[in-house]
Amino acid sequence: MVKLTDESRAFHYGVYSIVFKIPPGKVTSYDKPQNSRQVGSSLKHCSMIFQDLNQGFDPREEEYLNIENLPWWRVLASSGKISERGNSRSQYEQADRLRNEHVNVSDNHFVDLDEFGWFPDYVDLS
């Protein structure tokens, strides 16, 4: 099990809180280059991180984070492209999930951020 620092725990919790709020049919991106690797890592390792964040919480409690509900497929690179991964199948799964939400994904895995982007000025994390 991963043991996170309080600072790391707060960062990951913030990332997941925002991802949970992305509406169906919309996407967002890592818009701050200095955080893009951290956000990508947070999503890549979410199953391990969720274990740490959920310590002490009952699955029936509001504070419990359910990984099954995390819409990770709605997060793209800042260019609007689905990020390439070692497991290329996950790129196709992400594209399929987006298409199921009526998001147009090009053959080379780009999404028009002007049309489908979700970039609120403020996100209430409560």
MODELLER restraints for C-alpha pairs under 7 A, 6 or more apart:
rsr = mdl.restraints
at = mdl.atoms
rsr.add(forms.Gaussian(group=physical.xy_distance, feature=features.Distance(at['CA:1:A'], at['CA:48:A']), mean=6.67, stdev=0.5))
rsr.add(forms.Gaussian(group=physical.xy_distance, feature=features.Distance(at['CA:2:A'], at['CA:48:A']), mean=6.30, stdev=0.5))
rsr.add(forms.Gaussian(group=physical.xy_distance, feature=features.Distance(at['CA:2:A'], at['CA:49:A']), mean=6.65, stdev=0.5))
rsr.add(forms.Gaussian(group=physical.xy_distance, feature=features.Distance(at['CA:2:A'], at['CA:52:A']), mean=6.38, stdev=0.5))
rsr.add(forms.Gaussian(group=physical.xy_distance, feature=features.Distance(at['CA:3:A'], at['CA:52:A']), mean=6.41, stdev=0.5))
rsr.add(forms.Gaussian(group=physical.xy_distance, feature=features.Distance(at['CA:9:A'], at['CA:53:A']), mean=6.84, stdev=0.5))
rsr.add(forms.Gaussian(group=physical.xy_distance, feature=features.Distance(at['CA:12:A'], at['CA:42:A']), mean=6.07, stdev=0.5))
rsr.add(forms.Gaussian(group=physical.xy_distance, feature=features.Distance(at['CA:15:A'], at['CA:39:A']), mean=6.79, stdev=0.5))
rsr.add(forms.Gaussian(group=physical.xy_distance, feature=features.Distance(at['CA:17:A'], at['CA:125:A']), mean=6.11, stdev=0.5))
rsr.add(forms.Gaussian(group=physical.xy_distance, feature=features.Distance(at['CA:19:A'], at['CA:70:A']), mean=6.91, stdev=0.5))
rsr.add(forms.Gaussian(group=physical.xy_distance, feature=features.Distance(at['CA:19:A'], at['CA:71:A']), mean=6.50, stdev=0.5))
rsr.add(forms.Gaussian(group=physical.xy_distance, feature=features.Distance(at['CA:19:A'], at['CA:72:A']), mean=6.83, stdev=0.5))
rsr.add(forms.Gaussian(group=physical.xy_distance, feature=features.Distance(at['CA:20:A'], at['CA:70:A']), mean=5.77, stdev=0.5))
rsr.add(forms.Gaussian(group=physical.xy_distance, feature=features.Distance(at['CA:20:A'], at['CA:71:A']), mean=6.34, stdev=0.5))
rsr.add(forms.Gaussian(group=physical.xy_distance, feature=features.Distance(at['CA:22:A'], at['CA:118:A']), mean=6.97, stdev=0.5))
rsr.add(forms.Gaussian(group=physical.xy_distance, feature=features.Distance(at['CA:24:A'], at['CA:101:A']), mean=6.13, stdev=0.5))
rsr.add(forms.Gaussian(group=physical.xy_distance, feature=features.Distance(at['CA:25:A'], at['CA:101:A']), mean=4.82, stdev=0.5))
rsr.add(forms.Gaussian(group=physical.xy_distance, feature=features.Distance(at['CA:25:A'], at['CA:102:A']), mean=5.93, stdev=0.5))
rsr.add(forms.Gaussian(group=physical.xy_distance, feature=features.Distance(at['CA:25:A'], at['CA:103:A']), mean=5.59, stdev=0.5))
rsr.add(forms.Gaussian(group=physical.xy_distance, feature=features.Distance(at['CA:25:A'], at['CA:116:A']), mean=6.94, stdev=0.5))
rsr.add(forms.Gaussian(group=physical.xy_distance, feature=features.Distance(at['CA:26:A'], at['CA:74:A']), mean=6.69, stdev=0.5))
rsr.add(forms.Gaussian(group=physical.xy_distance, feature=features.Distance(at['CA:26:A'], at['CA:116:A']), mean=4.95, stdev=0.5))
rsr.add(forms.Gaussian(group=physical.xy_distance, feature=features.Distance(at['CA:26:A'], at['CA:117:A']), mean=5.63, stdev=0.5))
rsr.add(forms.Gaussian(group=physical.xy_distance, feature=features.Distance(at['CA:26:A'], at['CA:118:A']), mean=5.74, stdev=0.5))
rsr.add(forms.Gaussian(group=physical.xy_distance, feature=features.Distance(at['CA:27:A'], at['CA:74:A']), mean=4.52, stdev=0.5))
rsr.add(forms.Gaussian(group=physical.xy_distance, feature=features.Distance(at['CA:27:A'], at['CA:75:A']), mean=5.72, stdev=0.5))
rsr.add(forms.Gaussian(group=physical.xy_distance, feature=features.Distance(at['CA:27:A'], at['CA:76:A']), mean=6.97, stdev=0.5))
rsr.add(forms.Gaussian(group=physical.xy_distance, feature=features.Distance(at['CA:27:A'], at['CA:116:A']), mean=5.98, stdev=0.5))
rsr.add(forms.Gaussian(group=physical.xy_distance, feature=features.Distance(at['CA:27:A'], at['CA:117:A']), mean=4.96, stdev=0.5))
rsr.add(forms.Gaussian(group=physical.xy_distance, feature=features.Distance(at['CA:27:A'], at['CA:118:A']), mean=5.58, stdev=0.5))
rsr.add(forms.Gaussian(group=physical.xy_distance, feature=features.Distance(at['CA:28:A'], at['CA:74:A']), mean=6.33, stdev=0.5))
rsr.add(forms.Gaussian(group=physical.xy_distance, feature=features.Distance(at['CA:28:A'], at['CA:75:A']), mean=5.10, stdev=0.5))
rsr.add(forms.Gaussian(group=physical.xy_distance, feature=features.Distance(at['CA:28:A'], at['CA:76:A']), mean=6.16, stdev=0.5))
rsr.add(forms.Gaussian(group=physical.xy_distance, feature=features.Distance(at['CA:28:A'], at['CA:117:A']), mean=5.49, stdev=0.5))
rsr.add(forms.Gaussian(group=physical.xy_distance, feature=features.Distance(at['CA:28:A'], at['CA:118:A']), mean=5.24, stdev=0.5))
rsr.add(forms.Gaussian(group=physical.xy_distance, feature=features.Distance(at['CA:28:A'], at['CA:119:A']), mean=6.41, stdev=0.5))
rsr.add(forms.Gaussian(group=physical.xy_distance, feature=features.Distance(at['CA:29:A'], at['CA:75:A']), mean=5.28, stdev=0.5))
rsr.add(forms.Gaussian(group=physical.xy_distance, feature=features.Distance(at['CA:29:A'], at['CA:76:A']), mean=4.69, stdev=0.5))
rsr.add(forms.Gaussian(group=physical.xy_distance, feature=features.Distance(at['CA:29:A'], at['CA:77:A']), mean=5.29, stdev=0.5))
rsr.add(forms.Gaussian(group=physical.xy_distance, feature=features.Distance(at['CA:29:A'], at['CA:78:A']), mean=4.96, stdev=0.5))
rsr.add(forms.Gaussian(group=physical.xy_distance, feature=features.Distance(at['CA:30:A'], at['CA:36:A']), mean=5.21, stdev=0.5))
rsr.add(forms.Gaussian(group=physical.xy_distance, feature=features.Distance(at['CA:30:A'], at['CA:39:A']), mean=6.92, stdev=0.5))
rsr.add(forms.Gaussian(group=physical.xy_distance, feature=features.Distance(at['CA:30:A'], at['CA:77:A']), mean=6.02, stdev=0.5))
rsr.add(forms.Gaussian(group=physical.xy_distance, feature=features.Distance(at['CA:30:A'], at['CA:78:A']), mean=5.52, stdev=0.5))
rsr.add(forms.Gaussian(group=physical.xy_distance, feature=features.Distance(at['CA:31:A'], at['CA:78:A']), mean=5.58, stdev=0.5))
rsr.add(forms.Gaussian(group=physical.xy_distance, feature=features.Distance(at['CA:43:A'], at['CA:72:A']), mean=6.82, stdev=0.5))
rsr.add(forms.Gaussian(group=physical.xy_distance, feature=features.Distance(at['CA:47:A'], at['CA:67:A']), mean=6.85, stdev=0.5))
rsr.add(forms.Gaussian(group=physical.xy_distance, feature=features.Distance(at['CA:50:A'], at['CA:65:A']), mean=6.75, stdev=0.5))
rsr.add(forms.Gaussian(group=physical.xy_distance, feature=features.Distance(at['CA:54:A'], at['CA:64:A']), mean=5.66, stdev=0.5))
rsr.add(forms.Gaussian(group=physical.xy_distance, feature=features.Distance(at['CA:54:A'], at['CA:65:A']), mean=6.46, stdev=0.5))
rsr.add(forms.Gaussian(group=physical.xy_distance, feature=features.Distance(at['CA:57:A'], at['CA:63:A']), mean=6.89, stdev=0.5))
rsr.add(forms.Gaussian(group=physical.xy_distance, feature=features.Distance(at['CA:57:A'], at['CA:64:A']), mean=5.73, stdev=0.5))
rsr.add(forms.Gaussian(group=physical.xy_distance, feature=features.Distance(at['CA:58:A'], at['CA:64:A']), mean=6.53, stdev=0.5))
rsr.add(forms.Gaussian(group=physical.xy_distance, feature=features.Distance(at['CA:73:A'], at['CA:94:A']), mean=5.02, stdev=0.5))
rsr.add(forms.Gaussian(group=physical.xy_distance, feature=features.Distance(at['CA:73:A'], at['CA:97:A']), mean=6.78, stdev=0.5))
rsr.add(forms.Gaussian(group=physical.xy_distance, feature=features.Distance(at['CA:73:A'], at['CA:98:A']), mean=6.85, stdev=0.5))
rsr.add(forms.Gaussian(group=physical.xy_distance, feature=features.Distance(at['CA:76:A'], at['CA:82:A']), mean=5.26, stdev=0.5))
rsr.add(forms.Gaussian(group=physical.xy_distance, feature=features.Distance(at['CA:76:A'], at['CA:83:A']), mean=6.53, stdev=0.5))
rsr.add(forms.Gaussian(group=physical.xy_distance, feature=features.Distance(at['CA:77:A'], at['CA:83:A']), mean=5.96, stdev=0.5))
rsr.add(forms.Gaussian(group=physical.xy_distance, feature=features.Distance(at['CA:80:A'], at['CA:110:A']), mean=5.46, stdev=0.5))
rsr.add(forms.Gaussian(group=physical.xy_distance, feature=features.Distance(at['CA:80:A'], at['CA:111:A']), mean=5.14, stdev=0.5))
rsr.add(forms.Gaussian(group=physical.xy_distance, feature=features.Distance(at['CA:80:A'], at['CA:112:A']), mean=6.43, stdev=0.5))
rsr.add(forms.Gaussian(group=physical.xy_distance, feature=features.Distance(at['CA:80:A'], at['CA:113:A']), mean=5.93, stdev=0.5))
rsr.add(forms.Gaussian(group=physical.xy_distance, feature=features.Distance(at['CA:81:A'], at['CA:109:A']), mean=5.61, stdev=0.5))
rsr.add(forms.Gaussian(group=physical.xy_distance, feature=features.Distance(at['CA:81:A'], at['CA:110:A']), mean=4.27, stdev=0.5))
rsr.add(forms.Gaussian(group=physical.xy_distance, feature=features.Distance(at['CA:81:A'], at['CA:111:A']), mean=6.23, stdev=0.5))
rsr.add(forms.Gaussian(group=physical.xy_distance, feature=features.Distance(at['CA:82:A'], at['CA:91:A']), mean=6.50, stdev=0.5))
rsr.add(forms.Gaussian(group=physical.xy_distance, feature=features.Distance(at['CA:82:A'], at['CA:109:A']), mean=5.56, stdev=0.5))
rsr.add(forms.Gaussian(group=physical.xy_distance, feature=features.Distance(at['CA:82:A'], at['CA:110:A']), mean=6.40, stdev=0.5))
rsr.add(forms.Gaussian(group=physical.xy_distance, feature=features.Distance(at['CA:84:A'], at['CA:91:A']), mean=6.56, stdev=0.5))
rsr.add(forms.Gaussian(group=physical.xy_distance, feature=features.Distance(at['CA:95:A'], at['CA:105:A']), mean=6.38, stdev=0.5))
rsr.add(forms.Gaussian(group=physical.xy_distance, feature=features.Distance(at['CA:95:A'], at['CA:109:A']), mean=6.86, stdev=0.5))
rsr.add(forms.Gaussian(group=physical.xy_distance, feature=features.Distance(at['CA:99:A'], at['CA:105:A']), mean=6.66, stdev=0.5))
rsr.add(forms.Gaussian(group=physical.xy_distance, feature=features.Distance(at['CA:103:A'], at['CA:116:A']), mean=6.79, stdev=0.5))
rsr.add(forms.Gaussian(group=physical.xy_distance, feature=features.Distance(at['CA:104:A'], at['CA:111:A']), mean=6.23, stdev=0.5))
rsr.add(forms.Gaussian(group=physical.xy_distance, feature=features.Distance(at['CA:105:A'], at['CA:111:A']), mean=5.04, stdev=0.5))
